[in-house]
Amino acid sequence: MLWLQAAYPLLNSLRVFEITAKQMNMQQAAPYCRSNRAAVSKQYSLLEQYLGTPLFAPQPSSGFS
């Protein structure tokens, strides 16, 4: 599987995108990605850069959770 990630680096970004879309939250998606929120955010940035468009519109914070 490691060779696949090296050959197709955007596949990991797409996998992270799918998991985050299901969870609707980067923080909650991080454990499913076996990562942390910062790494999930970085994968989003890479995918957005590649596609040339934002993937999600930012939502206002609901305060304390």
C-alpha positions as CSV (number, residue, x, y, z in Angstrom):
1,M,0.0,0.0,0.0
2,L,2.9,2.3,0.7
3,W,4.1,2.2,-2.9
4,L,0.6,3.2,-4.0
5,Q,0.6,6.3,-1.8
6,A,4.0,7.2,-3.2
7,A,2.9,6.7,-6.8
8,Y,-0.4,8.5,-6.4
9,P,0.0,11.2,-3.6
10,L,-3.5,12.6,-4.2
11,L,-5.2,9.4,-3.4
12,N,-4.5,10.0,0.2
13,S,-6.0,13.5,-0.1
14,L,-9.1,12.0,-1.7
15,R,-9.4,9.4,1.1
16,V,-9.1,12.1,3.7
17,F,-11.7,14.2,1.9
18,E,-14.2,11.3,1.8
19,I,-13.7,10.5,5.5
20,T,-14.0,14.2,6.5
21,A,-17.1,14.7,4.3
22,K,-18.8,11.7,6.1
23,Q,-17.8,13.1,9.6
24,M,-18.5,16.7,8.7
25,N,-15.6,17.7,10.9
26,M,-11.8,17.5,10.5
27,Q,-11.2,16.9,14.2
28,Q,-13.6,14.0,14.2
29,A,-12.2,12.6,11.0
30,A,-8.6,12.6,12.1
31,P,-8.7,9.3,14.1
32,Y,-10.4,7.6,11.1
33,C,-7.5,8.9,8.9
34,R,-5.0,7.6,11.6
35,S,-3.8,11.2,11.8
36,N,-4.3,14.5,13.6
37,R,-6.3,17.5,12.6
38,A,-3.3,19.4,11.3
39,A,-2.4,16.6,8.9
40,V,-6.0,16.3,7.7
41,S,-6.0,20.1,7.1
42,K,-2.8,19.8,5.1
43,Q,-4.3,17.0,2.9
44,Y,-7.3,19.3,2.3
45,S,-4.9,22.1,1.3
46,L,-3.1,19.9,-1.1
47,L,-6.3,18.8,-2.8
48,E,-7.7,22.3,-3.0
49,Q,-4.4,23.5,-4.5
50,Y,-4.5,20.7,-7.1
51,L,-8.1,21.3,-8.0
52,G,-7.8,25.1,-7.9
53,T,-11.0,25.6,-5.9
54,P,-12.1,25.5,-2.2
55,L,-13.8,22.3,-1.3
56,F,-16.0,23.5,1.5
57,A,-17.2,27.0,2.6
58,P,-16.1,27.8,6.1
59,Q,-18.9,27.6,8.7
60,P,-19.2,30.0,11.6
61,S,-18.2,28.5,14.9
62,S,-21.0,27.6,17.2
63,G,-19.1,28.7,20.3
64,F,-17.9,26.2,22.9
65,S,-18.4,22.5,22.2
